């Protein structure tokens, strides 16, 4: 297999829920969050025009992991185990117009691929979590 690196974050989008409810549910402080209707700002706090159209909450679960240390599928299974206990909350988010996702950024110098077993995908679906993957054609350390 070709070498690659990845990072994984957990993100929640919702039309109206307060981010503090998400923080309370998961017991994790977000890396960044805002509530629908809050004034927009850059990550450094510089004001932007307008307000946020929806609530957004995210936390980094891991950053710049070499797949030789832990392959992506193993990491996703590990994170999924931690989300299982929040199934009712996650399904309620989906049913009320929001979505929760494991978001993966993958970096590698050559072609590579992933194969996810049906049980991983089925479990993601059973708790209402989507899987987003963004692929970058260069190493993150360059």
GIVEN-V421546 format. One record per pair of residues at least 12 apart in sequence whose C-alpha atoms are under 10 Angstrom apart, sorted by the first residue. I is the first residue (numbers start at 1). GAP is how many residues later the second one is. D is the distance in Angstrom with one decimal. If there is no record, write none. Layout:
i:I gap:GAP d:D
i:I gap:GAP d:D
This chain:
i:1 gap:66 d:9.8
i:1 gap:67 d:9.6
i:1 gap:110 d:9.3
i:1 gap:111 d:7.0
i:1 gap:112 d:8.4
i:1 gap:113 d:9.9
i:2 gap:65 d:9.4
i:2 gap:66 d:9.8
i:2 gap:106 d:7.9
i:2 gap:107 d:8.3
i:2 gap:108 d:6.8
i:2 gap:109 d:6.9
i:2 gap:110 d:5.6
i:2 gap:111 d:8.5
i:3 gap:63 d:7.7
i:3 gap:64 d:6.8
i:3 gap:65 d:7.3
i:3 gap:104 d:9.0
i:3 gap:105 d:6.4
i:3 gap:106 d:7.5
i:3 gap:107 d:7.8
i:3 gap:108 d:9.1
i:3 gap:109 d:7.8
i:3 gap:136 d:9.5
i:4 gap:60 d:9.5
i:4 gap:61 d:8.6
i:4 gap:62 d:6.3
i:4 gap:63 d:5.8
i:4 gap:64 d:8.1
i:4 gap:67 d:9.2
i:4 gap:68 d:9.5
i:4 gap:102 d:6.9
i:4 gap:103 d:5.6
i:4 gap:104 d:4.3
i:4 gap:105 d:7.2
i:4 gap:106 d:8.3
i:4 gap:107 d:9.2
i:4 gap:108 d:7.7
i:4 gap:109 d:9.7
i:4 gap:132 d:9.9
i:4 gap:133 d:9.6
i:4 gap:134 d:9.0
i:4 gap:135 d:7.4
i:4 gap:136 d:9.4
i:5 gap:58 d:8.9
i:5 gap:59 d:5.8
i:5 gap:60 d:5.3
i:5 gap:61 d:4.5
i:5 gap:62 d:5.6
i:5 gap:63 d:8.6
i:5 gap:64 d:9.6
i:5 gap:65 d:9.7
i:5 gap:66 d:9.0
i:5 gap:67 d:8.7
i:5 gap:100 d:8.4
i:5 gap:101 d:5.8
i:5 gap:102 d:5.1
i:5 gap:103 d:6.3
i:5 gap:104 d:9.6
i:5 gap:131 d:9.9
i:5 gap:133 d:9.6
i:5 gap:134 d:7.1
i:5 gap:135 d:7.4
i:5 gap:136 d:9.3
i:6 gap:56 d:8.2
i:6 gap:57 d:6.9
i:6 gap:58 d:5.3
i:6 gap:59 d:5.3
i:6 gap:60 d:6.8
i:6 gap:61 d:7.2
i:6 gap:64 d:9.8
i:6 gap:65 d:8.9
i:6 gap:66 d:7.2
i:6 gap:69 d:9.9
i:6 gap:98 d:6.7
i:6 gap:99 d:5.5
i:6 gap:100 d:4.3
i:6 gap:101 d:6.1
i:6 gap:102 d:8.7
i:6 gap:127 d:9.8
i:6 gap:128 d:9.7
i:6 gap:129 d:9.1
i:6 gap:130 d:9.8
i:6 gap:133 d:9.4
i:6 gap:134 d:8.6
i:7 gap:53 d:7.9
i:7 gap:54 d:7.6
i:7 gap:55 d:5.3
i:7 gap:56 d:4.4
i:7 gap:57 d:5.2
i:7 gap:58 d:6.3
i:7 gap:59 d:9.2
i:7 gap:65 d:8.9
i:7 gap:68 d:9.7
i:7 gap:96 d:8.3
i:7 gap:97 d:5.7
i:7 gap:98 d:5.3
i:7 gap:99 d:6.7
i:7 gap:100 d:8.8
i:7 gap:133 d:9.8
i:8 gap:51 d:8.9
i:8 gap:52 d:6.3
i:8 gap:53 d:5.5
i:8 gap:54 d:5.3
i:8 gap:55 d:6.6
i:8 gap:56 d:8.7
i:8 gap:57 d:9.1
i:8 gap:64 d:9.0
i:8 gap:67 d:8.6
i:8 gap:68 d:8.3
i:8 gap:71 d:9.2
i:8 gap:94 d:6.7
i:8 gap:95 d:5.6
i:8 gap:96 d:4.6
i:8 gap:97 d:6.5
i:8 gap:98 d:8.9
i:8 gap:124 d:9.6
i:8 gap:125 d:9.2
i:9 gap:22 d:9.4
i:9 gap:49 d:6.8
i:9 gap:50 d:5.6
i:9 gap:51 d:4.2
i:9 gap:52 d:5.0
i:9 gap:53 d:6.9
i:9 gap:54 d:8.4
i:9 gap:70 d:9.7
i:9 gap:92 d:8.2
i:9 gap:93 d:5.9
i:9 gap:94 d:5.2
i:9 gap:95 d:6.6
i:9 gap:96 d:8.6
i:9 gap:123 d:9.8
i:10 gap:20 d:9.4
i:10 gap:21 d:9.9
i:10 gap:47 d:8.3
i:10 gap:48 d:5.5
i:10 gap:49 d:5.5
i:10 gap:50 d:6.5
i:10 gap:51 d:6.8
i:10 gap:52 d:9.8
i:10 gap:69 d:9.1
i:10 gap:73 d:9.8
i:10 gap:90 d:7.3
i:10 gap:91 d:5.8
i:10 gap:92 d:4.7
i:10 gap:93 d:6.1
i:10 gap:94 d:8.9
i:10 gap:119 d:9.6
i:10 gap:121 d:9.7
i:10 gap:122 d:10.0
i:11 gap:19 d:9.3
i:11 gap:20 d:10.0
i:11 gap:21 d:9.8
i:11 gap:22 d:9.5
i:11 gap:45 d:7.3
i:11 gap:46 d:5.7
i:11 gap:47 d:4.3
i:11 gap:48 d:6.7
i:11 gap:49 d:8.8
i:11 gap:88 d:8.2
i:11 gap:89 d:5.6
i:11 gap:90 d:5.2
i:11 gap:91 d:6.5
i:11 gap:92 d:7.0
i:11 gap:118 d:9.6
i:11 gap:119 d:9.7
i:11 gap:121 d:10.0
i:12 gap:21 d:9.3
i:12 gap:43 d:7.9
i:12 gap:44 d:5.8
i:12 gap:45 d:5.2
i:12 gap:46 d:6.3
i:12 gap:47 d:9.4
i:12 gap:78 d:9.1
i:12 gap:81 d:8.4
i:12 gap:82 d:9.8
i:12 gap:86 d:7.4
i:12 gap:87 d:5.8
i:12 gap:88 d:4.3
i:12 gap:89 d:6.5
i:12 gap:90 d:9.1
i:12 gap:117 d:9.4
i:13 gap:20 d:9.8
i:13 gap:21 d:9.9
i:13 gap:22 d:9.7
i:13 gap:23 d:9.7
i:13 gap:41 d:6.8
i:13 gap:42 d:5.6
i:13 gap:43 d:4.7
i:13 gap:44 d:6.7
i:13 gap:45 d:8.8
i:13 gap:80 d:8.5
i:13 gap:81 d:9.3
i:13 gap:84 d:8.8
i:13 gap:85 d:5.4
i:13 gap:86 d:5.3
i:13 gap:87 d:6.4
i:13 gap:88 d:8.6
i:14 gap:21 d:8.9
i:14 gap:22 d:8.1
i:14 gap:39 d:9.4
i:14 gap:40 d:5.7
i:14 gap:41 d:5.1
i:14 gap:42 d:6.7
i:14 gap:43 d:8.9
i:14 gap:79 d:7.0
i:14 gap:80 d:8.4
i:14 gap:82 d:8.0
i:14 gap:83 d:6.4
i:14 gap:84 d:4.0
i:14 gap:85 d:6.5
i:14 gap:86 d:8.6
i:15 gap:20 d:8.8
i:15 gap:21 d:6.7
i:15 gap:22 d:9.8
i:15 gap:37 d:10.0
i:15 gap:38 d:7.5
i:15 gap:39 d:4.7
i:15 gap:40 d:5.9
i:15 gap:41 d:8.9
i:15 gap:78 d:9.5
i:15 gap:81 d:8.2
i:15 gap:82 d:6.6
i:15 gap:83 d:6.3
i:15 gap:84 d:9.6
i:16 gap:19 d:7.2
i:16 gap:20 d:5.8
i:16 gap:21 d:8.8
i:16 gap:37 d:9.1
i:16 gap:38 d:6.4
i:16 gap:39 d:6.0
i:16 gap:40 d:9.5
i:16 gap:80 d:9.2
i:16 gap:81 d:9.1
i:16 gap:82 d:8.7
i:17 gap:18 d:7.4
i:17 gap:19 d:7.9
i:17 gap:37 d:8.7
i:17 gap:38 d:6.5
i:17 gap:39 d:9.1
i:17 gap:76 d:8.6
i:17 gap:79 d:9.4
i:17 gap:81 d:8.9
i:18 gap:15 d:9.6
i:18 gap:16 d:8.2
i:18 gap:17 d:5.9
i:18 gap:18 d:8.0
i:18 gap:36 d:10.0
i:18 gap:37 d:7.0
i:18 gap:38 d:9.1
i:18 gap:39 d:9.4
i:19 gap:13 d:9.8
i:19 gap:14 d:6.5
i:19 gap:15 d:6.5
i:19 gap:16 d:6.2
i:19 gap:17 d:9.3
i:19 gap:36 d:6.8
i:19 gap:37 d:7.2
i:19 gap:38 d:6.2
i:19 gap:39 d:9.5
i:20 gap:13 d:9.0
i:20 gap:14 d:9.4
i:20 gap:15 d:9.1
i:20 gap:37 d:9.2
i:22 gap:34 d:9.7
i:22 gap:35 d:7.5
i:22 gap:36 d:9.5
i:22 gap:67 d:9.0
i:22 gap:68 d:9.8
i:22 gap:71 d:9.8
i:23 gap:34 d:8.4
i:23 gap:35 d:9.5
i:23 gap:36 d:9.8
i:25 gap:61 d:7.6
i:25 gap:64 d:7.8
i:25 gap:65 d:9.9
i:26 gap:56 d:9.4
i:26 gap:57 d:8.5
i:26 gap:59 d:9.5
i:26 gap:60 d:7.6
i:26 gap:63 d:9.7
i:28 gap:30 d:9.6
i:28 gap:31 d:7.7
i:29 gap:28 d:9.4
i:29 gap:29 d:8.8
i:29 gap:30 d:7.3
i:30 gap:26 d:9.8
i:30 gap:27 d:6.3
i:30 gap:28 d:5.3
i:30 gap:29 d:4.7
i:30 gap:30 d:8.0
i:31 gap:26 d:7.8
i:31 gap:27 d:5.8
i:31 gap:28 d:4.7
i:31 gap:29 d:6.6
i:31 gap:30 d:9.9
i:32 gap:24 d:8.0
i:32 gap:25 d:6.1
i:32 gap:26 d:5.8
i:32 gap:27 d:7.0
i:32 gap:28 d:9.5
i:33 gap:22 d:7.5
i:33 gap:23 d:5.4
i:33 gap:24 d:4.3
i:33 gap:25 d:6.4
i:33 gap:26 d:8.9
i:34 gap:17 d:9.9
i:34 gap:18 d:7.6
i:34 gap:19 d:10.0
i:34 gap:20 d:8.2
i:34 gap:21 d:5.6
i:34 gap:22 d:5.5
i:34 gap:23 d:6.6
i:34 gap:24 d:9.6
i:35 gap:16 d:9.3
i:35 gap:17 d:7.1
i:35 gap:18 d:8.5
i:35 gap:19 d:6.5
i:35 gap:20 d:4.3
i:35 gap:21 d:6.6
i:35 gap:22 d:8.5
i:36 gap:15 d:7.4
i:36 gap:16 d:5.2
i:36 gap:17 d:5.3
i:36 gap:18 d:4.1
i:36 gap:19 d:4.5
i:36 gap:20 d:7.8
i:37 gap:13 d:8.7
i:37 gap:14 d:5.1
i:37 gap:15 d:5.2
i:37 gap:16 d:6.2
i:37 gap:17 d:7.2
i:37 gap:18 d:8.1
i:38 gap:12 d:8.6
i:38 gap:13 d:5.3
i:38 gap:14 d:5.7
i:38 gap:15 d:8.5
i:38 gap:16 d:9.0
i:38 gap:17 d:8.8
i:39 gap:12 d:4.3
i:39 gap:13 d:6.4
i:39 gap:14 d:9.8
i:40 gap:12 d:5.7
i:40 gap:13 d:9.4
i:54 gap:44 d:9.1
i:55 gap:43 d:9.0
i:56 gap:42 d:9.8
i:56 gap:43 d:9.9
i:56 gap:44 d:9.9
i:57 gap:43 d:9.4
i:58 gap:42 d:9.5
i:58 gap:43 d:9.4
i:58 gap:44 d:9.7
i:58 gap:45 d:9.6
i:60 gap:42 d:9.9
i:60 gap:43 d:9.3
i:61 gap:14 d:9.6
i:61 gap:18 d:7.9
i:61 gap:41 d:9.2
i:61 gap:42 d:9.7
i:61 gap:43 d:9.9
i:62 gap:13 d:9.0
i:62 gap:17 d:9.8
i:62 gap:42 d:9.7
i:63 gap:41 d:9.9
i:63 gap:42 d:9.2
i:64 gap:41 d:9.0
i:64 gap:42 d:8.8
i:64 gap:43 d:8.7
i:64 gap:75 d:9.5
i:64 gap:76 d:7.3
i:64 gap:77 d:8.3
i:65 gap:41 d:9.5
i:65 gap:42 d:9.9
i:66 gap:41 d:9.5
i:66 gap:42 d:9.9
i:67 gap:39 d:9.8
i:71 gap:43 d:9.6
i:72 gap:32 d:8.9
i:72 gap:34 d:9.1
i:72 gap:42 d:8.2
i:72 gap:43 d:9.7
i:72 gap:44 d:9.3
i:73 gap:41 d:8.1
i:73 gap:42 d:8.0
i:73 gap:43 d:6.5
i:73 gap:44 d:8.5
i:73 gap:47 d:8.3
i:74 gap:42 d:9.8
i:74 gap:46 d:9.8
i:76 gap:26 d:8.1
i:76 gap:27 d:10.0
i:76 gap:28 d:9.3
i:76 gap:40 d:9.7
i:76 gap:44 d:8.1
i:76 gap:48 d:9.7
i:76 gap:55 d:9.4
i:77 gap:42 d:9.6
i:77 gap:43 d:6.7
i:77 gap:44 d:9.8
i:77 gap:46 d:9.3
i:77 gap:47 d:9.4
i:79 gap:23 d:8.6
i:80 gap:22 d:8.8
i:80 gap:40 d:8.4
i:80 gap:43 d:7.9
i:80 gap:44 d:7.3
i:80 gap:47 d:9.2
i:80 gap:49 d:9.2
i:81 gap:42 d:9.5
i:83 gap:41 d:9.3
i:83 gap:44 d:8.1
i:83 gap:46 d:9.1
i:84 gap:39 d:8.6
i:84 gap:40 d:9.1
i:84 gap:42 d:9.2
i:84 gap:43 d:6.8
i:85 gap:42 d:9.3
i:86 gap:41 d:8.0
i:87 gap:37 d:9.9
i:87 gap:39 d:8.1
i:87 gap:40 d:4.9
i:87 gap:41 d:7.5
i:87 gap:42 d:9.1
i:88 gap:39 d:7.6
i:88 gap:40 d:9.2
i:89 gap:38 d:8.9
i:89 gap:39 d:9.4
i:90 gap:36 d:9.8
i:90 gap:37 d:6.3
i:90 gap:38 d:6.0
i:90 gap:39 d:7.2
i:91 gap:34 d:9.7
i:91 gap:35 d:8.6
i:91 gap:36 d:6.1
i:91 gap:37 d:5.3
i:91 gap:38 d:8.3
i:92 gap:35 d:9.8
i:92 gap:36 d:8.8
i:93 gap:35 d:8.4
i:93 gap:36 d:9.8
i:94 gap:33 d:9.5
i:94 gap:34 d:6.5
i:94 gap:35 d:8.5
i:95 gap:33 d:9.1
i:99 gap:29 d:7.7
i:99 gap:30 d:7.1
i:99 gap:31 d:7.6
i:100 gap:27 d:9.5
i:100 gap:28 d:7.2
i:100 gap:29 d:5.2
i:100 gap:30 d:6.4
i:100 gap:31 d:8.8
i:101 gap:23 d:9.1
i:101 gap:27 d:8.5
i:101 gap:28 d:5.1
i:101 gap:29 d:4.6
i:101 gap:30 d:5.6
i:101 gap:31 d:6.7
i:102 gap:22 d:9.2
i:102 gap:27 d:7.0
i:102 gap:28 d:6.4
i:102 gap:29 d:5.1
i:102 gap:30 d:6.2
i:102 gap:31 d:8.5
i:103 gap:27 d:8.3
i:103 gap:28 d:6.1
i:103 gap:29 d:4.6
i:103 gap:30 d:5.9
i:103 gap:31 d:7.9
i:104 gap:27 d:7.7
i:104 gap:28 d:6.0
i:104 gap:29 d:4.7
i:104 gap:30 d:6.2
i:104 gap:31 d:8.3
i:105 gap:27 d:8.5
i:105 gap:28 d:5.9
i:105 gap:29 d:4.9
i:105 gap:30 d:6.0
i:105 gap:31 d:7.4
i:105 gap:35 d:9.6
i:106 gap:27 d:7.3
i:106 gap:28 d:6.2
i:106 gap:29 d:4.8
i:106 gap:30 d:5.9
i:106 gap:31 d:8.4
i:106 gap:32 d:9.0
i:106 gap:33 d:8.6
i:106 gap:34 d:8.6
i:107 gap:27 d:8.8
i:107 gap:28 d:6.2
i:107 gap:29 d:4.8
i:107 gap:30 d:6.0
i:107 gap:31 d:5.5
i:107 gap:32 d:4.9
i:107 gap:33 d:5.9
i:107 gap:34 d:9.1
i:108 gap:27 d:8.2
i:108 gap:28 d:6.8
i:108 gap:29 d:5.5
i:108 gap:30 d:5.0
i:108 gap:31 d:5.0
i:108 gap:32 d:7.9
i:109 gap:27 d:8.7
i:109 gap:28 d:5.8
i:109 gap:29 d:4.8
i:109 gap:30 d:5.9
i:109 gap:31 d:9.6
i:110 gap:27 d:6.9
i:110 gap:28 d:7.9
i:110 gap:29 d:9.5
i:111 gap:26 d:8.1
i:112 gap:23 d:9.9
i:112 gap:25 d:9.9
